[in-house]
Amino acid sequence: MQRQVLIIQTAFTGDVVLALPLAQRVRAEWPDAHIHFLVRKGNENLVERHPDIDSVWIWDKKHQKTANLFRLIQELRQIPFALVLNCQRFFSTGFLSLSLKAKEKRGFAENPLSTFYSARYPHTRSSQGSSNALHEVDRNLSLLTGLMPTHREAPRLIPTEAEIQKVRSLLPPGQWVVMAPASVWFTKQWPQEKWVELIRNMPENMISVLIGGPGDFSLCEEIRKAGGKGINLCGKLTFRESAALMSLAHRTICNDSAPMHLASSVGGAVTGIFCSTIPEFGFYPLSPDSAILQETKDLSCRPCGLHGKKICPEGHFLCGTSIGVSEVLKTLE
C-alpha cells in the first residue's frame, strides 16, 4: 500500500518555505509515498506544482477558522496516513494531528498536546553568539529522526518557464537588485530612509526592483519616488514568481523575513538585514551566496523578541539605524 504522509505548516510564508525540506527528504527516501502538505489560505501558491508534494490542503484561518478546521479534520480522517509531521507548536494543529487516523504522529514537544504524539522533539533555539546555530530547517528535519537521514538541505523551489517569462516581461534588461523593505513587524524593518539612500547610491548598471504584497505598495512607492528610480512590483507577483525573479537577479536585499527564504530556495544571492532579531534564532539564509548584516555592538535590548515588535521598546531603534548603507552596497560588488 502506498505510504500517505502529511506535513502540517499553517504559519507564515517563510515558515512554509522552511518546511519544504521535509517533503524533499521524504521523497528522496520514500519515492513512492504520496505527500500531502497543509498550509493556511494564501500560502498554497508556494507548494502547488512542487515536485515533492502530491496534494495540497488549505485551512482558511481568517473566516470561520474553527468550522474550517473541523471540515478539514473530517476530510483528512478519510486518509490512512502512515506519518503525520506537525511543524507547529500550537494547540489547534496538535488537535488536528491527534484527530487523524495515522500510524505515527510526530511534532515538537512545545505543542501543548505533544504528550499524545508517537514521538516528540525539542524546538531548540541557539543562544546569541553561537558559532553553529541550529536552523529552522534542522529543527523541522529532526521530526524524521530514526526514520531516515536528516542532514541539512536548503528548501527548493523550481520556477516554471511561464513564471520566468512573466518576470522578464515586466522588467527591462539589466542587472536586477531585488529589494523587499516591508515586514509585518516594524522592528524587523531596516528604516525607510536607509532604503531610499541605498537606491540613490546604487551602481548605474543596476536596477532596483521593489517587491512585496499589495499592502506593501504604498511603502515601496514612497521609497521608489524618494530614491528617484527603480520599479515597484508590489502586488504584481505570486510567491513563486517572486522566487523566479530572485533566481534571475544579481542579488536580493531583504529583512529577516520570507523573501530571504524565497531567495535561498532558488539559490539566489541574498543579503539579509537583521535588526531586532538575530540569526541565532535559526532563520538565517541558506543560499550559497549569502551575507548577514546586523548591529555589531552589544545592545542589551537586542533581541527584543522572536518576531520583533510593532514599535521599538526603547524608542531609539539603534539595531536598525546603526546598519549602514555602505555595508549593504559592499555586498553588491
C-alpha positions as MATLAB code, in Angstrom:
seq = 'MQRQVLIIQTAFTGDVVLALPLAQRVRAEWPDAHIHFLVRKGNENLVERHPDIDSVWIWDKKHQKTANLFRLIQELRQIPFALVLNCQRFFSTGFLSLSLKAKEKRGFAENPLSTFYSARYPHTRSSQGSSNALHEVDRNLSLLTGLMPTHREAPRLIPTEAEIQKVRSLLPPGQWVVMAPASVWFTKQWPQEKWVELIRNMPENMISVLIGGPGDFSLCEEIRKAGGKGINLCGKLTFRESAALMSLAHRTICNDSAPMHLASSVGGAVTGIFCSTIPEFGFYPLSPDSAILQETKDLSCRPCGLHGKKICPEGHFLCGTSIGVSEVLKTLE';
ca = [
       0.000    0.000    0.000;
       1.286    3.471   -0.876;
       2.512    5.441    2.130;
       0.444    8.547    2.863;
       2.431   11.330    4.579;
       1.019   14.640    5.850;
       3.138   17.712    6.632;
       1.417   20.490    8.583;
       2.684   24.080    8.447;
      -0.102   26.676    8.596;
       2.024   29.600    9.825;
       3.563   32.398    7.762;
       5.071   32.285    4.276;
       8.683   31.903    5.368;
       7.741   29.063    7.708;
       6.199   27.147    4.817;
       9.340   27.571    2.714;
      11.457   26.249    5.584;
       9.235   23.169    5.915;
       9.801   22.170    2.272;
      12.945   20.136    3.100;
      10.691   17.723    4.988;
       8.867   16.915    1.750;
      12.157   16.782   -0.134;
      13.683   14.334    2.361;
      10.615   12.083    2.489;
      10.502   11.973   -1.321;
      14.205   11.081   -1.510;
      13.851    8.212    0.955;
      10.317    7.081    0.122;
       9.978    7.893   -3.594;
       6.617    6.152   -3.912;
       4.988    7.965   -0.974;
       2.011   10.264   -1.516;
       2.998   13.502    0.213;
       0.269   15.848    1.462;
       1.013   19.399    2.639;
      -1.356   21.536    4.716;
      -0.993   25.346    4.612;
      -3.052   28.356    5.607;
      -5.118   30.001    2.867;
      -2.892   32.382    0.911;
       0.222   30.215    1.025;
      -0.929   27.485   -1.343;
       0.970   29.024   -4.268;
       4.222   28.078   -2.535;
       3.543   24.350   -2.553;
       1.498   23.958   -5.723;
       3.468   22.293   -8.522;
       6.282   21.381   -6.144;
       7.804   18.118   -7.446;
       7.903   16.588   -3.959;
       4.296   17.405   -2.987;
       1.339   15.463   -4.379;
      -1.663   17.004   -2.603;
      -2.181   20.475   -1.124;
      -4.678   21.115    1.668;
      -5.785   24.616    2.675;
      -7.037   25.889    6.016;
      -8.841   29.239    5.858;
      -7.950   30.708    9.254;
      -9.409   34.172    8.638;
     -13.032   33.213    8.038;
     -14.836   30.645   10.197;
     -11.497   29.340   11.445;
     -12.890   26.686   13.790;
     -15.557   25.452   11.397;
     -12.965   25.145    8.636;
     -10.655   23.221   10.971;
     -13.344   20.624   11.706;
     -14.163   20.365    7.998;
     -10.507   19.652    7.308;
     -10.376   17.036   10.019;
     -13.389   15.242    8.556;
     -11.797   15.159    5.103;
      -8.333   14.170    6.294;
      -9.720   11.404    8.510;
     -10.635    9.543    5.323;
      -6.939    9.049    4.558;
      -4.940    6.298    6.321;
      -1.743    8.228    6.965;
       1.430    6.339    7.711;
       3.024    9.512    9.092;
       1.876   12.971   10.215;
       4.538   15.644   10.774;
       3.328   18.751   12.617;
       5.783   21.650   12.323;
       3.763   23.923   14.599;
       3.629   24.277   18.330;
       0.047   25.459   18.820;
      -2.989   23.665   20.228;
      -5.056   23.777   17.027;
      -2.590   21.835   14.869;
      -1.892   19.474   17.755;
      -5.619   18.785   17.964;
      -5.797   18.301   14.205;
      -2.865   15.855   14.238;
      -4.341   13.774   17.031;
      -7.756   13.680   15.355;
      -6.403   11.926   12.267;
      -6.116    8.219   11.552;
      -2.358    7.838   11.373;
       0.081    5.108   12.300;
       2.585    7.650   13.588;
       2.229   11.301   14.621;
       5.300   13.424   15.271;
       5.792   17.032   16.324;
       7.551   19.389   18.693;
       7.491   18.907   22.455;
       6.384   22.523   22.941;
       2.967   21.745   21.469;
       0.537   21.521   24.438;
      -0.794   18.186   23.114;
       2.592   16.649   22.295;
       2.311   14.143   25.173;
      -0.039   12.179   22.937;
       2.258   12.131   19.869;
       4.055    8.947   18.825;
       7.299   10.920   19.089;
       8.135   14.493   20.044;
      11.282   16.557   19.688;
      12.511   19.814   21.251;
      12.284   23.008   19.222;
      15.610   24.393   20.457;
      17.000   27.835   19.617;
      20.715   28.572   19.866;
      21.944   31.351   22.126;
      23.285   34.660   20.824;
      26.883   34.344   19.671;
      26.628   30.621   18.971;
      29.143   29.567   16.316;
      26.951   26.744   14.996;
      23.371   27.937   15.337;
      20.580   25.490   14.607;
      18.474   26.445   11.619;
      14.692   26.084   11.449;
      15.299   23.554    8.671;
      17.374   21.477   11.121;
      14.587   21.616   13.691;
      11.961   20.577   11.158;
      14.094   17.708    9.860;
      14.570   16.474   13.428;
      10.963   15.235   13.195;
      12.292   12.483   10.921;
      14.829   11.256   13.472;
      15.197    7.478   13.333;
      13.140    7.178   10.133;
      15.676    8.457    7.618;
      18.874   10.568    7.339;
      18.278   14.147    8.454;
      21.237   16.132    7.112;
      20.502   19.777    6.356;
      19.325   20.713    2.896;
      18.043   24.041    1.635;
      14.391   24.406    0.628;
      13.907   24.020   -3.100;
      11.507   25.831   -5.394;
      11.780   25.359   -9.151;
      10.251   28.233  -11.144;
       8.368   27.268  -14.282;
       9.222   28.709  -17.679;
       5.937   30.662  -17.582;
       6.890   32.238  -14.242;
      10.314   33.208  -15.561;
       8.829   34.669  -18.730;
       6.321   36.740  -16.754;
       9.158   38.278  -14.741;
      11.105   39.076  -17.897;
       8.016   40.704  -19.434;
       7.703   43.143  -16.506;
      11.302   44.336  -16.360;
      13.822   45.931  -18.708;
      17.102   44.116  -19.406;
      19.858   44.732  -16.867;
      21.208   43.665  -13.505;
      18.207   43.485  -11.202;
      18.607   44.035   -7.487;
      15.517   42.844   -5.651;
      14.572   44.817   -2.536;
      11.954   43.718   -0.002;
      11.672   46.565    2.557;
       8.459   45.534    4.330;
       7.782   43.272    7.297;
       4.793   42.529    9.500;
       6.948   43.710   12.422;
       8.293   47.279   12.495;
      11.484   46.398   14.356;
      12.380   43.836   11.688;
      12.338   46.549    9.025;
      15.521   48.329    8.080;
      14.469   52.017    8.262;
      12.723   53.515    5.249;
      15.289   56.271    4.830;
      18.043   53.656    4.546;
      16.324   52.022    1.582;
      15.981   55.433   -0.063;
      19.691   56.123    0.411;
      20.520   52.665   -0.922;
      18.580   53.262   -4.137;
      20.188   56.668   -4.618;
      23.648   55.144   -4.329;
      23.059   52.057   -6.447;
      25.576   51.481   -9.269;
      24.246   52.907  -12.538;
      24.187   49.497  -14.225;
      21.858   48.040  -11.592;
      18.056   48.319  -11.477;
      16.314   48.306   -8.104;
      13.138   46.186   -8.118;
      10.922   46.558   -5.051;
       8.654   43.650   -4.158;
       6.031   42.821   -1.549;
       2.340   42.133   -1.196;
      -0.448   44.527   -2.276;
      -0.394   46.082    1.210;
       3.273   46.997    0.808;
       2.736   49.020   -2.369;
       2.468   52.440   -0.680;
       5.628   51.957    1.398;
       7.628   50.779   -1.607;
       6.262   53.542   -3.812;
       7.358   56.173   -1.270;
      10.822   54.602   -1.220;
      10.998   54.401   -5.018;
       9.918   58.023   -5.518;
      12.264   59.348   -2.836;
      15.101   57.286   -4.297;
      14.430   58.741   -7.726;
      14.480   55.460   -9.657;
      13.517   51.817   -9.554;
      10.495   49.656  -10.312;
       7.687   48.804   -7.883;
       6.256   45.297   -8.402;
       4.375   45.046   -5.104;
       1.214   43.017   -5.558;
       2.105   42.019   -9.130;
       3.888   38.737   -8.439;
       2.901   35.488   -6.780;
       5.288   33.939   -4.262;
       6.603   31.595   -6.936;
       7.027   34.453   -9.438;
       8.930   36.396   -6.777;
      11.212   33.384   -6.368;
      11.669   33.266  -10.150;
      12.703   36.932  -10.070;
      15.228   36.210   -7.310;
      16.689   33.333   -9.321;
      17.441   35.779  -12.159;
      18.519   38.769  -10.045;
      22.025   39.980   -9.265;
      21.068   39.940   -5.587;
      18.119   40.130   -3.191;
      18.283   42.528   -0.236;
      15.722   41.949    2.496;
      14.911   41.965    6.185;
      14.737   38.865    8.363;
      11.562   37.772    6.597;
      10.077   35.444    3.976;
      11.863   36.924    0.904;
      15.194   35.818    2.404;
      13.994   32.208    2.398;
      12.461   32.515   -1.068;
      15.838   33.671   -2.370;
      17.544   30.724   -0.673;
      15.024   28.304   -2.188;
      16.197   29.161   -5.724;
      19.877   29.542   -4.825;
      19.798   33.298   -5.384;
      22.385   35.634   -3.899;
      20.915   37.293   -0.822;
      21.749   39.919    1.794;
      19.739   39.508    4.988;
      19.445   42.522    7.287;
      18.782   41.599   10.917;
      17.569   44.487   13.077;
      15.792   43.472   16.296;
      16.078   39.726   15.665;
      19.252   37.646   15.498;
      20.487   34.919   13.129;
      20.894   32.543   16.074;
      17.111   32.192   16.202;
      17.652   29.915   13.198;
      16.161   31.878   10.321;
      19.346   32.931    8.529;
      19.712   32.493    4.738;
      20.846   29.136    3.359;
      21.786   30.335   -0.114;
      25.404   29.546   -1.139;
      25.981   33.280   -1.746;
      24.559   34.933    1.346;
      25.533   37.823    3.605;
      24.169   38.726    7.034;
      24.270   42.315    8.259;
      23.473   43.292   11.834;
      24.466   45.721   14.577;
      27.834   44.544   15.881;
      27.739   46.495   19.146;
      26.365   44.790   22.217;
      22.856   46.194   22.641;
      21.325   44.977   25.895;
      17.833   45.264   24.350;
      18.605   43.039   21.353;
      16.928   40.734   20.566;
      13.688   42.220   21.865;
      11.624   39.205   20.822;
      11.448   36.237   18.498;
       9.334   38.049   15.918;
      10.194   41.680   16.580;
       7.862   44.407   17.832;
       5.383   46.882   16.386;
       7.486   49.713   17.860;
      10.962   49.878   19.381;
      10.507   49.283   23.145;
      13.481   51.551   23.877;
      12.460   54.311   21.483;
      15.841   54.561   19.701;
      15.784   51.624   17.228;
      19.585   51.503   17.166;
      19.547   47.903   15.965;
      18.167   49.206   12.653;
      19.554   52.702   12.262;
      23.141   51.614   13.008;
      23.366   49.326    9.966;
      24.941   51.478    7.277;
      24.042   51.703    3.601;
      27.716   51.359    2.686;
      27.732   47.896    4.272;
      24.832   46.819    2.090;
      26.398   48.300   -1.045;
      29.538   46.234   -0.475;
      27.504   43.056   -0.854;
      26.561   44.151   -4.396;
      30.161   44.202   -5.546;
];
